[in-house]
Amino acid sequence: MDLILRKEAPSDYDEVLKLIKKAFLNEEYSDHSEHLLVDRLRKSKSFVPELSIVAELNKKIVGHILLTKIQINSTTQSFPSLALAPVSVHPDHQGKGIGGKLILCSHEVARDLGYQSIVLLGHENYYPRFGYERADTYGIELPFDVPPQNCMVIELIENGLNGVQGLVKYAKEFNINN
């Protein structure tokens, strides 16, 4: 498999949105609007172009991942972090490690950009293999009612979450009513 991971270009946007729709079409725990979220986030202040990454196979985009800026707010402090949402792989290419390669690549790029942590809401049996842990073990909460085992974080650098705790504040574009 000659997979190329690269920064998404504006010329990729339409193809990526179609890919995201297909990737989540049969997902049980999806509202099937992930493509709309990505479109909103690209236009937001939380968008970091270097953290929108595509996987290309034979000059066709088969995967995509997006990390955007968030804050973790305690009662006295605010800590910058990133949200992983979503990671998408075309159904014909799922189960081949492409999602994992996108995740690891995004970690490396985020670390190189100076970010210290990533927060996500996802499958409790998938993300721990990449180093994600329950967010509540760090005193980090997500702003919606979901099982704690699905709320996860990762330190991109050693002690990247040292002293960090509080409530995650997502970009307003995560709210479907915006």
Stockholm file with secondary structure:
# STOCKHOLM 1.0

chainA/1-178         MDLILRKEAPSDYDEVLKLIKKAFLNEEYSDHSEHLLVDRLRKSKSFVPELSIVAELNKKIVGHILLTKIQINSTTQSFPSLALAPVSVHPDHQGKGIGGKLILCSHEVARDLGYQSIVLLGHENYYPRFGYERADTYGIELPFDVPPQNCMVIELIENGLNGVQGLVKYAKEFNINN
#=GR chainA/1-178 SS CCEEEEECCGGGHHHHHHHHHHHHTTCTTCCSCHHHHHHHHHTSTTEEEEEEEEEEETTEEEEEEEEEEEEEECSSCEEEEEEEEEEEECGGGTTSSHHHHHHHHHHHHHHHTTCCEEEEECCTTTGGGGTCEEGGGGTEECSSCCCGGGEEEEESSTTTTTTCCEEEECCGGGSTTC
#=GC SS_cons         CCEEEEECCGGGHHHHHHHHHHHHTTCTTCCSCHHHHHHHHHTSTTEEEEEEEEEEETTEEEEEEEEEEEEEECSSCEEEEEEEEEEEECGGGTTSSHHHHHHHHHHHHHHHTTCCEEEEECCTTTGGGGTCEEGGGGTEECSSCCCGGGEEEEESSTTTTTTCCEEEECCGGGSTTC
//
